[in-house]
């Protein structure tokens, strides 16, 4: 089975509804990992992006749960 094609910074920004600079910040902070592709890495494997989205949803659920706890 082949891996899906890696995503560009632009494609991720569209999926996350944020700016390309914010996506680059996620990469700098280690939230998203890129594949090596020359001098400026900018491709994120689909499985890395999916894992980030799962972590983000988990954090949102936890913060919502803690904000509703008396």
Secondary structure as GFF3:
##gff-version 3
##sequence-region A 1 70
A	DSSP	beta_strand	7	8	.	.	.	ID=ss1
A	DSSP	alpha_helix	9	16	.	.	.	ID=ss2
A	DSSP	alpha_helix	20	28	.	.	.	ID=ss3
A	DSSP	beta_strand	34	35	.	.	.	ID=ss4
A	DSSP	beta_strand	43	44	.	.	.	ID=ss5
A	DSSP	alpha_helix	46	68	.	.	.	ID=ss6
###
